[in-house]
Structures are given as structure tokens and as C-alpha cells.
Amino acid sequence: MKHLNFVKGLVLIFAGLFITSQAAATDGYFSVGYGTVNKGLAGAGIAFYQGSLINGNPAGNVFLGTKYQLGVNFFNPNRKYTVTGNPSGMEGTFGLMPGTIESDSKLFLMPSAGANWMVSDNSSISAALFGNGGMNTDYPTATFYDPMSETTGVNLAQMYGNITYSQKLGEKHSIGVTGVLAYQYFEAKGLMAFGAFSSNPAAVSGNGTDSGFGYGFKIGYLGQLTDNFSIGFTYQSKVWMSEFDDYSGLFAEQGDFDIPSSWTAGFAWEVAEDFTVMADVKQIMFGDVKSIGNPMLPNLMTSQLGADDGAGFGWDNIMVYKLGFNYAGVDTWEFRAGLSIGDNPIQSSEVMFNILAPGVIENQIALGFSKEVGNSGNQFHVAFNYAMNSNVEGPNPLDPPSGQTIDIEMNQFELELGFSF
């Protein structure tokens, strides 16, 4: 009953915080890492079980013992676009007003929580709640000339509820499987001009917040090959989400917006006593979700928005490479650092729609530490992340005669505080 009440309390607190928060974007529109330990490694550590509880390798949880973990992330994304050159004004073109516009809403809050319970010496069950990622823009101008809105932007936020079973295979190997439940919400404003291209003009923009639920799964393996070298692998399926009916004229497949599948593989190597180096490679399949991966052109001219081949954001599948360091040789302290280097999912031909979703971050650095509180085994965690400034510039595809260019740009700071007990 004590454990049940704890979980119920976490769900209520988390839900209350989540609905007042927005979403961060670094690995495309996913977070660079999950949980304070993993954030301090820039998301590295698929073979480092200490950071597995919050959306890590499900095979690692069985090595954690009974554990509870709480975290809160403060993040500051800075997004802007710059249009250079005047509109041509020619019939049939869609030029934008020149200038630089920064997105408002610069400070957000995102909590996370997890609990792991040992079923036996060789198996565990865990539950975790966390924000998965998303994209948010809030430009204080009618970028696309919507007469019904003085601002332009979108807000997509996603929350996961994971239930994991983890099982040892002998003493040095384990597997894990996670049932993934997801909730997401979306809102768009300032996009009515694109109603002329839509199969359902009334379901393009300005319809408030719509939401959906979905499900998927995740599997993982963790193996200690030698006393100081481990490998890990995870695969997460596509999360099949219910459609955004209020935006069925905007997103391909009548408002479908599934969460892409991904896989991660890596190793953790204790190169010296208490000093572990870890490296991961991750692929995210953005291109397999039509509302994300379909290109803007020629689709905008050959198919209506909302149709199966309707225009999307034109995001490519990406590879992300992560390197992390963990040093635990100073009494009750652990120190961390990490680097994440990823592909940019947005090509220069796709900058027009991606004014709304400038997920152009490629490089991120991280620092973190943990401090044991007394001799209790409880730990306080801190992680700091900086997503380095990145941009993509390309032509305005809807006004070729003007020679207009559009530059989308983003950087981000994060500070996460956590506690495990």
C-alpha cells in the first residue's frame, strides 16, 4: 500500500506539472537524455545501468535494486528565424516579410519520476513517468499572414508512462522489456493561409489544444563481457498514437502523428578504477512518420495537406553519437561529462515549414555530479547541458523569383536537479 500510494502521488504531481510545461528538443525533437544521471552524460550510457531507470536500457533496472528517483528539468530554448530579401509580389507566390523574429516563451519546466522494485534476486519491475520531447514556437508576429491570429507557432508535448520487467540471465547478462504508454498534445496558430492547400481547411490552425494517446514497446539487452567492459542494446518501436482530429487538415494521414522508432547500441568501459568511459550510437526514424518525414515540395502542390502524401516537415532519419565519462573515485561524490553529436534532420529545402519546428541542434555538451547524502545511500544529482547554436539556411520555396532566404536557428540551456533513494 505504501508503494501504491507513492506511485499515485507521483502521477498526480507529474500530471499537474506536465500540463503547464512545454517540450524540449535536442536529438531532433527528443530530449538528449532522460533522468539527471543520464543528462549529465549527454544521453550516453546504454551499457551503464546506473542511468537506466528513466527511459534507459530496460535490461539495466534489475541491477539497481529497490530505488526511487525524482527529477525536475529547467530548460531555456532560444529559437528564431531570419528572412532576407523582399517578397517578389508576383501572383501565385508567397513571400515573407524580411527581418529576424525570436520565439517567446523561453523558460520551461519538465519533471520526471521512476521507481524500481525487486521481484526476486534476479528480476525487477519498474515504472517511470517523463516528458519525451516535442517542439514549441511562439513568434509574436503573423509570420504567414493569418488574419485571425497575431502570433504564429506550434506546441507539441509528449509524456511517457513506462512499465518495465527486467530479468537477469546468469550473473552478468540481463534482458528487459517495456510497455510504453504515451500521451501527447498539440496546438497550432497562425497557419490559416495554408487552408487553401488542405483537404480540411477548418482543421489546419487555431483550434486550440488537441490530444491523443498511444502505445508501443521497448526491448533491451545488457551484458558484462569482462570485469570492466559491458555492452548494451535497445530497440524502441514506433509509438502508435491516435490522430489529432482537430488538425486532420494539417498533418498527413488525417492528423496522424506517431512517435518514431529508434535503436541504440553502445559500450561502457572502466578504463581505470572508478573511471568509466561510455559510447553510444543511436538512430531515430523520423522519416518513417509521414507527418514528420514527407517533404514540403512537391507534396504541397501534388497532394492536399491532411492526405496520406500531404506535405510534412521533411525531416530525415538521423544518427546521433554520444560519449560519456563517469568518475566515482572521490569519497561520496561522482562526476560526469558528456558530448552528443548528431545529424541535422532538416535540409535547406525544408526551412519554410520548419520555421515552426527549428529542431536543428547537432552538438551538445553536458556536465553533472552526484553527492551521497550522509551514509544513507541516497543521492542528490545535478546535470547541466548546453545545446550549441545551430542553424539551417535555404531559399523560400514558395517565392523563387524573390531570391528570399530563410535562416532557422536554435540553442538551448538545461539545468536538471534529481534525487534518488
C-alpha positions as CSV (number, residue, x, y, z in Angstrom):
1,M,0.0,0.0,0.0
2,K,2.9,2.4,0.8
3,H,4.4,1.8,-2.7
4,L,1.0,2.2,-4.3
5,N,0.3,5.5,-2.6
6,F,3.8,6.7,-3.6
7,V,3.1,5.9,-7.2
8,K,-0.3,7.6,-7.2
9,G,1.2,10.7,-5.6
10,L,3.9,10.9,-8.3
11,V,1.3,10.5,-11.1
12,L,-0.8,13.4,-9.7
13,I,2.2,15.7,-9.2
14,F,3.7,14.9,-12.5
15,A,0.5,15.4,-14.5
16,G,-0.1,18.7,-12.8
17,L,3.4,19.9,-13.8
18,F,3.3,18.5,-17.2
19,I,0.2,20.2,-18.4
20,T,1.8,23.6,-17.5
21,S,5.1,22.8,-19.3
22,Q,6.3,22.7,-22.8
23,A,8.8,20.4,-24.6
24,A,12.5,20.5,-25.3
25,A,14.2,19.4,-28.5
26,T,17.9,18.3,-28.9
27,D,18.0,14.9,-30.6
28,G,15.6,16.1,-33.3
29,Y,12.6,16.7,-31.1
30,F,13.6,14.2,-28.4
31,S,15.5,15.0,-25.2
32,V,19.3,14.5,-25.3
33,G,18.9,12.2,-22.2
34,Y,16.4,11.1,-19.6
35,G,16.9,11.4,-15.8
36,T,19.5,13.5,-14.1
37,V,22.3,10.9,-14.3
38,N,21.8,10.3,-18.0
39,K,21.5,14.0,-18.7
40,G,25.0,14.5,-17.1
41,L,26.4,12.1,-19.7
42,A,24.7,13.9,-22.6
43,G,22.5,10.8,-23.0
44,A,25.3,8.3,-23.2
45,G,25.2,5.1,-21.2
46,I,23.1,2.4,-22.8
47,A,25.5,-0.1,-21.2
48,F,25.8,1.9,-17.9
49,Y,22.9,0.6,-15.7
50,Q,23.2,3.4,-13.2
51,G,21.3,5.7,-15.5
52,S,18.7,3.2,-16.8
53,L,15.6,3.9,-14.7
54,I,14.2,6.9,-16.6
55,N,13.8,5.6,-20.2
56,G,17.3,4.0,-20.3
57,N,18.1,0.4,-21.1
58,P,15.3,-1.7,-19.6
59,A,17.7,-4.5,-19.1
60,G,19.7,-2.4,-16.6
61,N,16.9,-2.0,-14.0
62,V,17.4,-5.4,-12.4
63,F,20.9,-4.2,-11.2
64,L,19.5,-1.1,-9.4
65,G,17.8,-2.8,-6.5
66,T,14.8,-1.1,-5.0
67,K,15.1,2.5,-6.0
68,Y,13.0,5.7,-6.3
69,Q,14.1,8.6,-8.4
70,L,12.7,12.2,-8.9
71,G,13.9,14.9,-11.1
72,V,13.0,18.4,-12.4
73,N,14.5,19.9,-15.5
74,F,14.6,23.7,-16.2
75,F,15.3,24.4,-19.8
76,N,15.8,27.5,-21.9
77,P,15.4,27.1,-25.6
78,N,16.2,30.0,-27.9
79,R,14.6,29.8,-31.3
80,K,14.5,32.4,-34.1
81,Y,14.2,32.8,-37.9
82,T,15.6,35.4,-40.3
83,V,14.1,36.2,-43.7
84,T,16.5,38.1,-46.0
85,G,15.2,39.8,-49.2
86,N,11.9,41.4,-50.1
87,P,8.9,39.4,-51.4
88,S,8.6,39.4,-55.2
89,G,4.9,40.2,-55.0
90,M,4.2,38.1,-58.1
91,E,0.9,36.3,-58.5
92,G,1.0,32.8,-57.1
93,T,4.0,33.4,-54.8
94,F,4.1,33.5,-51.0
95,G,6.9,35.8,-49.9
96,L,7.6,36.5,-46.2
97,M,8.3,39.8,-44.6
98,P,12.1,40.3,-44.1
99,G,13.6,40.5,-40.6
100,T,14.6,38.5,-37.6
101,I,11.9,37.2,-35.3
102,E,12.6,35.4,-32.0
103,S,10.3,33.0,-30.3
104,D,8.8,34.0,-27.0
105,S,8.3,31.5,-24.1
106,K,11.9,30.9,-23.2
107,L,11.8,29.1,-19.8
108,F,10.1,25.8,-19.2
109,L,9.8,23.1,-16.6
110,M,9.7,19.3,-17.0
111,P,9.6,16.7,-14.2
112,S,10.5,13.0,-14.2
113,A,9.9,10.2,-11.8
114,G,10.7,6.5,-11.6
115,A,10.6,3.5,-9.2
116,N,12.1,0.1,-9.3
117,W,11.0,-2.9,-7.2
118,M,12.9,-6.2,-6.9
119,V,10.5,-9.1,-7.5
120,S,13.3,-11.6,-6.7
121,D,17.1,-11.5,-6.6
122,N,17.1,-11.9,-10.4
123,S,14.1,-9.8,-11.6
124,S,12.5,-6.4,-11.1
125,I,9.5,-4.4,-12.2
126,S,9.7,-0.6,-12.6
127,A,7.5,2.3,-13.6
128,A,8.6,5.7,-14.9
129,L,6.9,8.9,-15.9
130,F,8.8,11.5,-18.0
131,G,8.5,14.1,-20.8
132,N,9.7,12.6,-24.0
133,G,10.3,15.7,-26.1
134,G,8.5,17.8,-28.5
135,M,8.7,21.2,-30.3
136,N,7.4,24.6,-29.4
137,T,7.5,28.0,-31.1
138,D,5.6,31.2,-30.2
139,Y,6.5,34.0,-32.6
140,P,5.0,37.4,-31.8
141,T,4.0,38.1,-35.4
142,A,1.7,36.9,-38.1
143,T,4.5,35.2,-40.0
144,F,2.2,33.6,-42.5
145,Y,-0.3,36.5,-42.7
146,D,-3.1,34.8,-40.7
147,P,-5.8,37.5,-40.2
148,M,-7.2,35.5,-37.2
149,S,-4.0,35.4,-35.2
150,E,-1.4,38.0,-34.1
151,T,1.1,35.2,-33.3
152,T,2.4,32.2,-35.1
153,G,3.6,28.8,-33.7
154,V,3.0,25.3,-32.7
155,N,3.2,23.4,-29.4
156,L,3.8,19.7,-29.3
157,A,4.5,18.0,-26.0
158,Q,4.7,14.3,-25.2
159,M,4.6,12.3,-21.9
160,Y,5.5,8.6,-21.5
161,G,4.4,6.2,-18.8
162,N,6.7,3.1,-19.0
163,I,6.2,-0.2,-17.2
164,T,9.3,-2.5,-17.4
165,Y,10.2,-6.0,-16.5
166,S,13.9,-6.8,-16.2
167,Q,15.4,-10.3,-15.8
168,K,19.0,-11.4,-15.1
169,L,20.4,-14.2,-17.3
170,G,23.1,-15.5,-15.0
171,E,25.2,-13.0,-13.1
172,K,26.5,-10.8,-15.9
173,H,23.7,-10.6,-18.5
174,S,20.1,-9.3,-18.5
175,I,17.2,-8.5,-20.7
176,G,14.3,-6.1,-20.3
177,V,11.0,-5.4,-21.9
178,T,9.0,-2.2,-21.5
179,G,5.4,-1.5,-22.3
180,V,5.1,2.1,-23.5
181,L,2.1,4.3,-22.9
182,A,2.2,7.8,-24.3
183,Y,0.1,11.0,-24.2
184,Q,0.7,14.0,-26.4
185,Y,-1.0,17.3,-27.1
186,F,-0.7,19.7,-30.0
187,E,-1.8,23.2,-30.9
188,A,-1.2,25.4,-34.0
189,K,-1.9,29.0,-34.5
190,G,-1.2,31.5,-37.4
191,L,-1.4,28.9,-40.2
192,M,-4.8,29.7,-41.8
193,A,-3.1,30.7,-45.1
194,F,-2.3,27.1,-45.7
195,G,-6.0,26.2,-45.6
196,A,-6.1,26.8,-49.3
197,F,-3.8,23.7,-49.7
198,S,-5.8,21.5,-47.3
199,S,-8.3,18.7,-47.6
200,N,-10.0,20.1,-44.5
201,P,-9.3,23.9,-44.2
202,A,-11.2,24.1,-40.9
203,A,-8.7,21.7,-39.3
204,V,-5.5,23.5,-40.0
205,S,-5.0,26.2,-37.4
206,G,-6.5,27.9,-34.4
207,N,-8.5,25.0,-33.0
208,G,-7.0,25.1,-29.5
209,T,-5.2,22.1,-28.0
210,D,-5.9,18.6,-29.2
211,S,-4.6,15.4,-27.6
212,G,-4.0,11.8,-28.2
213,F,-2.9,8.5,-26.6
214,G,-0.8,5.7,-27.9
215,Y,1.2,2.6,-27.2
216,G,4.4,0.8,-28.1
217,F,7.2,-1.3,-26.7
218,K,10.9,-1.3,-25.9
219,I,13.3,-4.2,-25.5
220,G,16.9,-4.2,-24.2
221,Y,20.0,-6.3,-23.5
222,L,22.9,-5.6,-21.2
223,G,26.0,-7.8,-21.0
224,Q,29.2,-7.7,-18.9
225,L,31.7,-9.3,-21.2
226,T,34.7,-8.8,-18.9
227,D,35.2,-7.4,-15.4
228,N,35.4,-3.9,-16.8
229,F,33.7,-3.9,-20.2
230,S,29.9,-4.1,-20.9
231,I,27.7,-3.7,-23.9
232,G,24.1,-2.7,-24.3
233,F,21.4,-2.5,-27.0
234,T,17.8,-1.2,-27.1
235,Y,15.1,-1.0,-29.7
236,Q,12.0,1.1,-29.3
237,S,9.1,0.6,-31.6
238,K,7.1,3.3,-33.2
239,V,4.5,4.5,-30.7
240,W,1.2,4.3,-32.5
241,M,-0.8,7.4,-31.5
242,S,-4.5,8.4,-32.0
243,E,-5.0,11.1,-34.6
244,F,-5.2,14.8,-33.9
245,D,-8.7,15.2,-35.3
246,D,-8.7,19.0,-34.8
247,Y,-5.7,19.2,-37.1
248,S,-6.6,16.5,-39.6
249,G,-6.3,19.1,-42.3
250,L,-2.7,19.9,-41.4
251,F,-0.9,16.6,-40.7
252,A,-0.6,13.8,-43.2
253,E,-2.8,10.8,-42.9
254,Q,-5.7,12.8,-41.5
255,G,-3.9,14.1,-38.4
256,D,-1.7,11.1,-37.7
257,F,1.4,12.0,-35.6
258,D,3.0,8.7,-34.4
259,I,6.3,8.8,-32.4
260,P,9.2,7.5,-34.4
261,S,11.0,4.2,-33.7
262,S,14.7,4.2,-32.6
263,W,17.6,1.9,-31.7
264,T,20.7,2.5,-29.6
265,A,23.8,0.4,-29.1
266,G,26.9,1.1,-27.0
267,F,29.5,0.1,-24.5
268,A,30.8,1.1,-21.0
269,W,34.5,0.5,-20.3
270,E,36.0,1.0,-16.9
271,V,39.4,2.1,-18.2
272,A,40.8,2.7,-14.7
273,E,39.5,2.2,-11.2
274,D,36.3,4.2,-10.7
275,F,36.6,5.9,-14.1
276,T,34.2,4.7,-16.8
277,V,34.1,5.7,-20.5
278,M,30.9,5.0,-22.4
279,A,30.0,5.5,-26.1
280,D,26.6,5.1,-27.8
281,V,25.3,5.3,-31.3
282,K,21.5,6.0,-31.9
283,Q,19.3,6.2,-34.9
284,I,15.9,7.9,-34.9
285,M,13.5,7.1,-37.8
286,F,11.8,10.5,-38.2
287,G,11.3,9.8,-42.0
288,D,9.1,6.8,-41.3
289,V,6.3,9.0,-39.9
290,K,4.7,10.8,-42.9
291,S,3.5,13.9,-41.0
292,I,7.2,14.4,-40.0
293,G,9.1,13.0,-42.9
294,N,7.0,14.0,-46.0
295,P,8.8,16.9,-47.8
296,M,7.1,20.2,-48.3
297,L,7.6,20.2,-52.1
298,P,6.5,18.8,-54.4
299,N,3.9,17.4,-51.9
300,L,2.2,20.7,-51.2
301,M,1.5,21.1,-54.9
302,T,0.6,17.5,-55.7
303,S,-1.4,16.5,-52.7
304,Q,-3.6,18.2,-50.1
305,L,-2.5,18.8,-46.6
306,G,-4.0,16.1,-44.4
307,A,-3.9,13.5,-47.2
308,D,-1.5,10.5,-47.0
309,D,1.0,12.3,-49.2
310,G,0.4,15.7,-47.8
311,A,3.3,18.0,-47.1
312,G,5.2,17.5,-43.8
313,F,8.3,18.9,-42.2
314,G,10.7,16.9,-44.4
315,W,12.7,15.5,-41.5
316,D,15.3,12.8,-42.3
317,N,16.2,9.8,-40.2
318,I,19.2,10.8,-38.1
319,M,22.2,9.2,-36.4
320,V,23.4,10.5,-33.0
321,Y,26.8,9.7,-31.4
322,K,27.3,10.1,-27.7
323,L,30.4,9.9,-25.5
324,G,30.2,10.0,-21.7
325,F,32.6,9.9,-18.7
326,N,31.8,8.9,-15.1
327,Y,34.3,9.2,-12.2
328,A,33.4,7.8,-8.8
329,G,36.7,7.9,-7.0
330,V,36.1,10.9,-4.7
331,D,34.6,9.7,-1.4
332,T,30.8,10.3,-1.7
333,W,30.9,12.1,-5.0
334,E,30.6,11.1,-8.6
335,F,31.4,13.4,-11.5
336,R,30.2,13.2,-15.1
337,A,30.7,14.8,-18.5
338,G,29.3,14.1,-21.9
339,L,29.2,15.0,-25.6
340,S,26.4,14.4,-28.1
341,I,26.9,14.9,-31.8
342,G,24.0,14.2,-34.2
343,D,22.8,14.7,-37.7
344,N,20.6,17.6,-38.5
345,P,17.1,16.3,-39.6
346,I,16.3,19.4,-41.6
347,Q,17.6,20.0,-45.1
348,S,17.9,23.5,-46.6
349,S,15.0,22.8,-48.9
350,E,12.7,22.4,-45.9
351,V,13.2,25.7,-44.0
352,M,9.8,27.2,-44.8
353,F,7.6,24.8,-42.7
354,N,10.4,24.3,-40.1
355,I,10.2,27.9,-39.0
356,L,7.5,26.2,-36.8
357,A,9.9,23.4,-35.7
358,P,13.5,24.5,-35.8
359,G,14.9,21.3,-34.4
360,V,18.4,21.9,-35.9
361,I,20.6,21.1,-32.9
362,E,23.6,18.9,-33.7
363,N,26.1,19.2,-30.8
364,Q,25.5,19.2,-27.1
365,I,27.8,19.2,-24.1
366,A,27.0,18.1,-20.5
367,L,28.4,18.2,-17.0
368,G,27.0,16.6,-13.9
369,F,27.6,15.2,-10.5
370,S,26.0,13.1,-7.7
371,K,26.5,13.5,-4.0
372,E,25.6,10.9,-1.4
373,V,23.5,12.4,1.4
374,G,25.0,11.2,4.7
375,N,25.7,7.5,4.7
376,S,22.2,6.6,3.7
377,G,22.9,5.6,0.1
378,N,20.5,8.4,-1.1
379,Q,22.0,10.7,-3.7
380,F,21.4,14.2,-4.9
381,H,22.1,14.7,-8.6
382,V,22.8,17.8,-10.8
383,A,23.2,18.0,-14.6
384,F,23.9,21.0,-16.8
385,N,23.5,20.8,-20.6
386,Y,24.2,23.2,-23.4
387,A,22.9,22.6,-26.9
388,M,25.3,24.6,-29.1
389,N,23.8,27.1,-31.5
390,S,23.0,25.6,-34.9
391,N,21.2,26.9,-38.0
392,V,20.0,25.9,-41.4
393,E,19.6,28.4,-44.3
394,G,17.7,27.9,-47.5
395,P,15.6,29.6,-50.2
396,N,11.9,30.4,-49.7
397,P,10.4,27.6,-51.9
398,L,7.1,29.5,-52.4
399,D,8.7,32.6,-53.8
400,P,11.6,31.6,-56.1
401,P,11.6,34.9,-58.1
402,S,12.4,36.9,-55.0
403,G,15.6,35.1,-54.1
404,Q,14.5,35.3,-50.4
405,T,16.4,33.1,-48.0
406,I,15.1,31.8,-44.6
407,D,17.5,31.0,-41.8
408,I,16.2,29.0,-38.8
409,E,18.3,28.9,-35.7
410,M,18.3,27.4,-32.2
411,N,20.3,26.8,-29.0
412,Q,19.3,25.6,-25.6
413,F,20.4,25.5,-21.9
414,E,19.2,23.0,-19.4
415,L,19.6,22.5,-15.6
416,E,18.3,19.4,-14.1
417,L,18.1,18.5,-10.4
418,G,17.4,15.0,-9.1
419,F,17.2,12.8,-6.0
420,S,17.3,9.1,-5.7
421,F,16.6,7.0,-2.6
